[in-house]
């Protein structure tokens, strides 16, 4: 009766996203001043009136990460972490706009 096919994501899209995040993290490790770009992006998006709740949550989680530590390695590890915060940060690549 019902067609219960599950949506299958193309593997190359996932790999592109993972590659992008890996390149961003490498750029951050190479040049700590690029954290300022992320902070600027957070402020830019924070000023917008209508954002999805998930995007606002990602901004809030990034604020937590910056409050917890100012060490670049700690920040990079949190971005790559397989926990809730890391997944939330990686879900919105616009937060990393201008890093590459």
N, CA, C and O atoms as a GROMACS GRO file, in nm:
protein
  400
    1UNK      N    1   0.081  -0.118   0.000
    1UNK     CA    2   0.000   0.000   0.000
    1UNK      C    3   0.087   0.126   0.000
    1UNK      O    4   0.081   0.207  -0.092
    2UNK      N    5   0.167   0.139   0.103
    2UNK     CA    6   0.250   0.258   0.112
    2UNK      C    7   0.390   0.228   0.060
    2UNK      O    8   0.445   0.121   0.081
    3UNK      N    9   0.444   0.324  -0.009
    3UNK     CA   10   0.579   0.311  -0.058
    3UNK      C   11   0.673   0.364   0.050
    3UNK      O   12   0.679   0.485   0.074
    4UNK      N   13   0.744   0.275   0.115
    4UNK     CA   14   0.824   0.316   0.230
    4UNK      C   15   0.972   0.328   0.196
    4UNK      O   16   1.059   0.288   0.274
    5UNK      N   17   1.001   0.382   0.079
    5UNK     CA   18   1.140   0.402   0.043
    5UNK      C   19   1.198   0.515   0.127
    5UNK      O   20   1.135   0.618   0.148
    6UNK      N   21   1.316   0.492   0.174
    6UNK     CA   22   1.385   0.594   0.252
    6UNK      C   23   1.465   0.682   0.159
    6UNK      O   24   1.515   0.637   0.056
    7UNK      N   25   1.476   0.805   0.195
    7UNK     CA   26   1.554   0.899   0.116
    7UNK      C   27   1.703   0.865   0.134
    7UNK      O   28   1.753   0.857   0.246
    8UNK      N   29   1.770   0.846   0.025
    8UNK     CA   30   1.912   0.815   0.030
    8UNK      C   31   1.989   0.938  -0.016
    8UNK      O   32   1.966   0.990  -0.125
    9UNK      N   33   2.078   0.983   0.069
    9UNK     CA   34   2.159   1.099   0.035
    9UNK      C   35   2.275   1.056  -0.055
    9UNK      O   36   2.337   0.952  -0.032
   10UNK      N   37   2.303   1.136  -0.155
   10UNK     CA   38   2.418   1.104  -0.238
   10UNK      C   39   2.546   1.111  -0.156
   10UNK      O   40   2.566   1.204  -0.078
   11UNK      N   41   2.634   1.013  -0.175
   11UNK     CA   42   2.757   1.006  -0.098
   11UNK      C   43   2.848   1.124  -0.129
   11UNK      O   44   2.919   1.172  -0.040
   12UNK      N   45   2.847   1.171  -0.253
   12UNK     CA   46   2.939   1.279  -0.288
   12UNK      C   47   2.902   1.410  -0.218
   12UNK      O   48   2.991   1.490  -0.188
   13UNK      N   49   2.775   1.433  -0.191
   13UNK     CA   50   2.735   1.554  -0.120
   13UNK      C   51   2.788   1.550   0.023
   13UNK      O   52   2.839   1.650   0.074
   14UNK      N   53   2.777   1.436   0.087
   14UNK     CA   54   2.828   1.420   0.223
   14UNK      C   55   2.979   1.440   0.225
   14UNK      O   56   3.032   1.508   0.313
   15UNK      N   57   3.048   1.383   0.127
   15UNK     CA   58   3.193   1.397   0.120
   15UNK      C   59   3.234   1.541   0.095
   15UNK      O   60   3.334   1.587   0.150
   16UNK      N   61   3.159   1.612   0.011
   16UNK     CA   62   3.190   1.752  -0.015
   16UNK      C   63   3.177   1.835   0.112
   16UNK      O   64   3.260   1.921   0.141
   17UNK      N   65   3.072   1.808   0.187
   17UNK     CA   66   3.050   1.881   0.312
   17UNK      C   67   3.162   1.850   0.411
   17UNK      O   68   3.215   1.941   0.475
   18UNK      N   69   3.198   1.723   0.424
   18UNK     CA   70   3.305   1.682   0.515
   18UNK      C   71   3.438   1.743   0.471
   18UNK      O   72   3.516   1.788   0.555
   19UNK      N   73   3.465   1.743   0.341
   19UNK     CA   74   3.588   1.803   0.290
   19UNK      C   75   3.592   1.952   0.319
   19UNK      O   76   3.697   2.005   0.356
   20UNK      N   77   3.479   2.020   0.302
   20UNK     CA   78   3.472   2.164   0.330
   20UNK      C   79   3.506   2.192   0.476
   20UNK      O   80   3.587   2.280   0.505
   21UNK      N   81   3.446   2.118   0.567
   21UNK     CA   82   3.470   2.139   0.710
   21UNK      C   83   3.616   2.110   0.743
   21UNK      O   84   3.678   2.183   0.821
   22UNK      N   85   3.673   2.005   0.685
   22UNK     CA   86   3.814   1.972   0.708
   22UNK      C   87   3.906   2.085   0.660
   22UNK      O   88   4.004   2.118   0.726
   23UNK      N   89   3.873   2.143   0.544
   23UNK     CA   90   3.953   2.254   0.493
   23UNK      C   91   3.940   2.377   0.582
   23UNK      O   92   4.038   2.448   0.605
   24UNK      N   93   3.820   2.402   0.630
   24UNK     CA   94   3.798   2.516   0.720
   24UNK      C   95   3.881   2.500   0.846
   24UNK      O   96   3.947   2.594   0.890
   25UNK      N   97   3.877   2.380   0.905
   25UNK     CA   98   3.952   2.356   1.028
   25UNK      C   99   4.102   2.373   1.003
   25UNK      O  100   4.174   2.430   1.086
   26UNK      N  101   4.150   2.325   0.889
   26UNK     CA  102   4.292   2.340   0.857
   26UNK      C  103   4.329   2.488   0.842
   26UNK      O  104   4.434   2.531   0.889
   27UNK      N  105   4.242   2.564   0.777
   27UNK     CA  106   4.267   2.708   0.763
   27UNK      C  107   4.270   2.777   0.900
   27UNK      O  108   4.353   2.866   0.922
   28UNK      N  109   4.182   2.737   0.989
   28UNK     CA  110   4.180   2.796   1.123
   28UNK      C  111   4.308   2.762   1.199
   28UNK      O  112   4.363   2.847   1.270
   29UNK      N  113   4.354   2.639   1.184
   29UNK     CA  114   4.479   2.599   1.251
   29UNK      C  115   4.598   2.674   1.193
   29UNK      O  116   4.692   2.709   1.265
   30UNK      N  117   4.595   2.700   1.063
   30UNK     CA  118   4.706   2.770   0.997
   30UNK      C  119   4.706   2.919   1.029
   30UNK      O  120   4.813   2.980   1.036
   31UNK      N  121   4.590   2.977   1.048
   31UNK     CA  122   4.579   3.122   1.069
   31UNK      C  123   4.469   3.151   1.170
   31UNK      O  124   4.350   3.156   1.137
   32UNK      N  125   4.511   3.170   1.296
   32UNK     CA  126   4.415   3.192   1.404
   32UNK      C  127   4.328   3.316   1.385
   32UNK      O  128   4.218   3.323   1.438
   33UNK      N  129   4.378   3.413   1.309
   33UNK     CA  130   4.304   3.537   1.290
   33UNK      C  131   4.172   3.515   1.215
   33UNK      O  132   4.085   3.602   1.216
   34UNK      N  133   4.158   3.399   1.151
   34UNK     CA  134   4.034   3.369   1.078
   34UNK      C  135   3.917   3.342   1.173
   34UNK      O  136   3.802   3.335   1.129
   35UNK      N  137   3.946   3.325   1.301
   35UNK     CA  138   3.836   3.315   1.399
   35UNK      C  139   3.755   3.443   1.398
   35UNK      O  140   3.634   3.441   1.425
   36UNK      N  141   3.820   3.554   1.368
   36UNK     CA  142   3.750   3.682   1.359
   36UNK      C  143   3.646   3.681   1.248
   36UNK      O  144   3.542   3.746   1.260
   37UNK      N  145   3.673   3.607   1.141
   37UNK     CA  146   3.576   3.596   1.031
   37UNK      C  147   3.451   3.524   1.082
   37UNK      O  148   3.339   3.566   1.054
   38UNK      N  149   3.472   3.416   1.157
   38UNK     CA  150   3.358   3.342   1.211
   38UNK      C  151   3.278   3.430   1.307
   38UNK      O  152   3.156   3.434   1.302
   39UNK      N  153   3.348   3.502   1.394
   39UNK     CA  154   3.279   3.589   1.488
   39UNK      C  155   3.202   3.698   1.415
   39UNK      O  156   3.092   3.736   1.456
   40UNK      N  157   3.259   3.748   1.306
   40UNK     CA  158   3.189   3.847   1.224
   40UNK      C  159   3.064   3.788   1.160
   40UNK      O  160   2.960   3.853   1.155
   41UNK      N  161   3.077   3.665   1.110
   41UNK     CA  162   2.961   3.596   1.052
   41UNK      C  163   2.851   3.577   1.155
   41UNK      O  164   2.733   3.597   1.126
   42UNK      N  165   2.891   3.538   1.276
   42UNK     CA  166   2.792   3.519   1.383
   42UNK      C  167   2.718   3.649   1.410
   42UNK      O  168   2.595   3.650   1.424
   43UNK      N  169   2.792   3.757   1.417
   43UNK     CA  170   2.730   3.887   1.444
   43UNK      C  171   2.639   3.930   1.329
   43UNK      O  172   2.531   3.983   1.351
   44UNK      N  173   2.684   3.905   1.206
   44UNK     CA  174   2.603   3.940   1.088
   44UNK      C  175   2.470   3.865   1.089
   44UNK      O  176   2.365   3.924   1.067
   45UNK      N  177   2.476   3.735   1.114
   45UNK     CA  178   2.352   3.656   1.115
   45UNK      C  179   2.266   3.688   1.237
   45UNK      O  180   2.143   3.681   1.230
   46UNK      N  181   2.329   3.723   1.347
   46UNK     CA  182   2.254   3.758   1.468
   46UNK      C  183   2.168   3.883   1.445
   46UNK      O  184   2.063   3.898   1.507
   47UNK      N  185   2.211   3.972   1.356
   47UNK     CA  186   2.140   4.095   1.326
   47UNK      C  187   2.017   4.074   1.236
   47UNK      O  188   1.930   4.160   1.228
   48UNK      N  189   2.012   3.959   1.169
   48UNK     CA  190   1.900   3.935   1.078
   48UNK      C  191   1.773   3.905   1.158
   48UNK      O  192   1.777   3.840   1.262
   49UNK      N  193   1.663   3.953   1.106
   49UNK     CA  194   1.536   3.941   1.180
   49UNK      C  195   1.478   3.800   1.176
   49UNK      O  196   1.428   3.751   1.277
   50UNK      N  197   1.484   3.736   1.061
   50UNK     CA  198   1.416   3.608   1.046
   50UNK      C  199   1.518   3.500   1.011
   50UNK      O  200   1.566   3.492   0.898
   51UNK      N  201   1.549   3.418   1.108
   51UNK     CA  202   1.636   3.303   1.087
   51UNK      C  203   1.567   3.180   1.143
   51UNK      O  204   1.488   3.188   1.237
   52UNK      N  205   1.598   3.066   1.085
   52UNK     CA  206   1.542   2.942   1.137
   52UNK      C  207   1.593   2.919   1.279
   52UNK      O  208   1.704   2.960   1.314
   53UNK      N  209   1.513   2.856   1.357
   53UNK     CA  210   1.548   2.829   1.497
   53UNK      C  211   1.677   2.747   1.506
   53UNK      O  212   1.759   2.772   1.594
   54UNK      N  213   1.696   2.652   1.417
   54UNK     CA  214   1.818   2.571   1.418
   54UNK      C  215   1.942   2.654   1.393
   54UNK      O  216   2.047   2.630   1.454
   55UNK      N  217   1.930   2.751   1.303
   55UNK     CA  218   2.044   2.839   1.273
   55UNK      C  219   2.077   2.924   1.395
   55UNK      O  220   2.194   2.944   1.427
   56UNK      N  221   1.974   2.975   1.461
   56UNK     CA  222   1.996   3.053   1.583
   56UNK      C  223   2.060   2.968   1.693
   56UNK      O  224   2.145   3.017   1.768
   57UNK      N  225   2.020   2.843   1.701
   57UNK     CA  226   2.080   2.753   1.799
   57UNK      C  227   2.227   2.730   1.768
   57UNK      O  228   2.309   2.726   1.860
   58UNK      N  229   2.261   2.716   1.640
   58UNK     CA  230   2.401   2.699   1.601
   58UNK      C  231   2.484   2.821   1.640
   58UNK      O  232   2.597   2.807   1.686
   59UNK      N  233   2.429   2.939   1.621
   59UNK     CA  234   2.499   3.062   1.661
   59UNK      C  235   2.522   3.061   1.812
   59UNK      O  236   2.631   3.095   1.860
   60UNK      N  237   2.421   3.023   1.886
   60UNK     CA  238   2.432   3.017   2.032
   60UNK      C  239   2.538   2.915   2.075
   60UNK      O  240   2.615   2.941   2.167
   61UNK      N  241   2.542   2.800   2.008
   61UNK     CA  242   2.641   2.698   2.042
   61UNK      C  243   2.782   2.746   2.011
   61UNK      O  244   2.876   2.714   2.084
   62UNK      N  245   2.798   2.822   1.902
   62UNK     CA  246   2.930   2.878   1.870
   62UNK      C  247   2.971   2.976   1.979
   62UNK      O  248   3.088   2.981   2.017
   63UNK      N  249   2.877   3.054   2.029
   63UNK     CA  250   2.907   3.145   2.139
   63UNK      C  251   2.958   3.067   2.260
   63UNK      O  252   3.052   3.110   2.327
   64UNK      N  253   2.895   2.954   2.288
   64UNK     CA  254   2.940   2.869   2.400
   64UNK      C  255   3.082   2.823   2.379
   64UNK      O  256   3.164   2.826   2.471
   65UNK      N  257   3.113   2.780   2.255
   65UNK     CA  258   3.247   2.729   2.224
   65UNK      C  259   3.350   2.840   2.246
   65UNK      O  260   3.455   2.815   2.305
   66UNK      N  261   3.321   2.961   2.201
   66UNK     CA  262   3.415   3.072   2.218
   66UNK      C  263   3.428   3.111   2.365
   66UNK      O  264   3.536   3.154   2.407
   67UNK      N  265   3.322   3.098   2.443
   67UNK     CA  266   3.329   3.130   2.585
   67UNK      C  267   3.407   3.024   2.662
   67UNK      O  268   3.475   3.056   2.760
   68UNK      N  269   3.398   2.900   2.619
   68UNK     CA  270   3.464   2.790   2.689
   68UNK      C  271   3.615   2.797   2.675
   68UNK      O  272   3.688   2.764   2.769
   69UNK      N  273   3.664   2.838   2.558
   69UNK     CA  274   3.807   2.839   2.535
   69UNK      C  275   3.841   2.933   2.422
   69UNK      O  276   3.764   2.951   2.328
   70UNK      N  277   3.958   2.993   2.433
   70UNK     CA  278   4.006   3.076   2.323
   70UNK      C  279   4.123   3.008   2.252
   70UNK      O  280   4.187   3.068   2.165
   71UNK      N  281   4.152   2.884   2.289
   71UNK     CA  282   4.258   2.806   2.225
   71UNK      C  283   4.208   2.752   2.092
   71UNK      O  284   4.104   2.688   2.085
   72UNK      N  285   4.284   2.778   1.986
   72UNK     CA  286   4.242   2.738   1.851
   72UNK      C  287   4.224   2.586   1.841
   72UNK      O  288   4.132   2.540   1.773
   73UNK      N  289   4.308   2.510   1.906
   73UNK     CA  290   4.297   2.364   1.897
   73UNK      C  291   4.169   2.315   1.963
   73UNK      O  292   4.104   2.224   1.912
   74UNK      N  293   4.134   2.373   2.077
   74UNK     CA  294   4.009   2.335   2.144
   74UNK      C  295   3.888   2.368   2.057
   74UNK      O  296   3.793   2.290   2.048
   75UNK      N  297   3.891   2.484   1.992
   75UNK     CA  298   3.780   2.525   1.905
   75UNK      C  299   3.769   2.431   1.786
   75UNK      O  300   3.659   2.389   1.750
   76UNK      N  301   3.882   2.397   1.724
   76UNK     CA  302   3.880   2.306   1.609
   76UNK      C  303   3.831   2.167   1.650
   76UNK      O  304   3.754   2.104   1.577
   77UNK      N  305   3.874   2.120   1.766
   77UNK     CA  306   3.827   1.990   1.813
   77UNK      C  307   3.677   1.991   1.837
   77UNK      O  308   3.609   1.891   1.811
   78UNK      N  309   3.625   2.101   1.887
   78UNK     CA  310   3.481   2.110   1.911
   78UNK      C  311   3.404   2.112   1.780
   78UNK      O  312   3.297   2.052   1.771
   79UNK      N  313   3.457   2.180   1.677
   79UNK     CA  314   3.391   2.182   1.547
   79UNK      C  315   3.385   2.041   1.489
   79UNK      O  316   3.285   2.002   1.428
   80UNK      N  317   3.492   1.963   1.508
   80UNK     CA  318   3.498   1.828   1.452
   80UNK      C  319   3.436   1.722   1.543
   80UNK      O  320   3.421   1.607   1.501
   81UNK      N  321   3.400   1.758   1.665
   81UNK     CA  322   3.348   1.661   1.760
   81UNK      C  323   3.220   1.596   1.709
   81UNK      O  324   3.141   1.658   1.637
   82UNK      N  325   3.201   1.471   1.746
   82UNK     CA  326   3.083   1.398   1.703
   82UNK      C  327   2.972   1.406   1.808
   82UNK      O  328   2.890   1.315   1.820
   83UNK      N  329   2.971   1.514   1.883
   83UNK     CA  330   2.866   1.533   1.982
   83UNK      C  331   2.762   1.632   1.928
   83UNK      O  332   2.770   1.676   1.814
   84UNK      N  333   2.666   1.665   2.012
   84UNK     CA  334   2.555   1.752   1.969
   84UNK      C  335   2.605   1.887   1.920
   84UNK      O  336   2.562   1.934   1.815
   85UNK      N  337   2.696   1.949   1.994
   85UNK     CA  338   2.743   2.082   1.957
   85UNK      C  339   2.820   2.078   1.826
   85UNK      O  340   2.797   2.161   1.738
   86UNK      N  341   2.910   1.983   1.811
   86UNK     CA  342   2.986   1.972   1.687
   86UNK      C  343   2.897   1.949   1.566
   86UNK      O  344   2.917   2.009   1.461
   87UNK      N  345   2.799   1.863   1.581
   87UNK     CA  346   2.706   1.837   1.471
   87UNK      C  347   2.625   1.961   1.437
   87UNK      O  348   2.599   1.988   1.320
   88UNK      N  349   2.586   2.036   1.539
   88UNK     CA  350   2.508   2.157   1.517
   88UNK      C  351   2.591   2.262   1.444
   88UNK      O  352   2.540   2.330   1.356
   89UNK      N  353   2.719   2.276   1.480
   89UNK     CA  354   2.807   2.375   1.415
   89UNK      C  355   2.831   2.339   1.268
   89UNK      O  356   2.831   2.426   1.181
   90UNK      N  357   2.851   2.210   1.242
   90UNK     CA  358   2.880   2.166   1.105
   90UNK      C  359   2.756   2.169   1.015
   90UNK      O  360   2.770   2.167   0.893
   91UNK      N  361   2.639   2.172   1.072
   91UNK     CA  362   2.516   2.168   0.994
   91UNK      C  363   2.496   2.296   0.912
   91UNK      O  364   2.425   2.294   0.812
   92UNK      N  365   2.557   2.405   0.955
   92UNK     CA  366   2.536   2.535   0.890
   92UNK      C  367   2.669   2.590   0.838
   92UNK      O  368   2.734   2.668   0.907
   93UNK      N  369   2.709   2.550   0.718
   93UNK     CA  370   2.839   2.595   0.664
   93UNK      C  371   2.845   2.745   0.638
   93UNK      O  372   2.955   2.800   0.622
   94UNK      N  373   2.731   2.814   0.633
   94UNK     CA  374   2.734   2.959   0.616
   94UNK      C  375   2.807   3.029   0.732
   94UNK      O  376   2.857   3.140   0.715
   95UNK      N  377   2.812   2.964   0.847
   95UNK     CA  378   2.884   3.023   0.959
   95UNK      C  379   3.034   3.035   0.929
   95UNK      O  380   3.103   3.116   0.991
   96UNK      N  381   3.082   2.953   0.834
   96UNK     CA  382   3.224   2.952   0.800
   96UNK      C  383   3.252   3.030   0.672
   96UNK      O  384   3.361   3.019   0.615
   97UNK      N  385   3.156   3.109   0.627
   97UNK     CA  386   3.170   3.185   0.503
   97UNK      C  387   3.292   3.277   0.511
   97UNK      O  388   3.309   3.350   0.609
   98UNK      N  389   3.376   3.273   0.408
   98UNK     CA  390   3.492   3.361   0.401
   98UNK      C  391   3.620   3.301   0.454
   98UNK      O  392   3.726   3.363   0.443
   99UNK      N  393   3.614   3.182   0.512
   99UNK     CA  394   3.734   3.118   0.565
   99UNK      C  395   3.823   3.066   0.452
   99UNK      O  396   3.946   3.077   0.458
  100UNK      N  397   3.761   3.009   0.350
  100UNK     CA  398   3.839   2.955   0.237
  100UNK      C  399   3.853   3.056   0.127
  100UNK      O  400   3.916   3.028   0.025
   0.00000   0.00000   0.00000
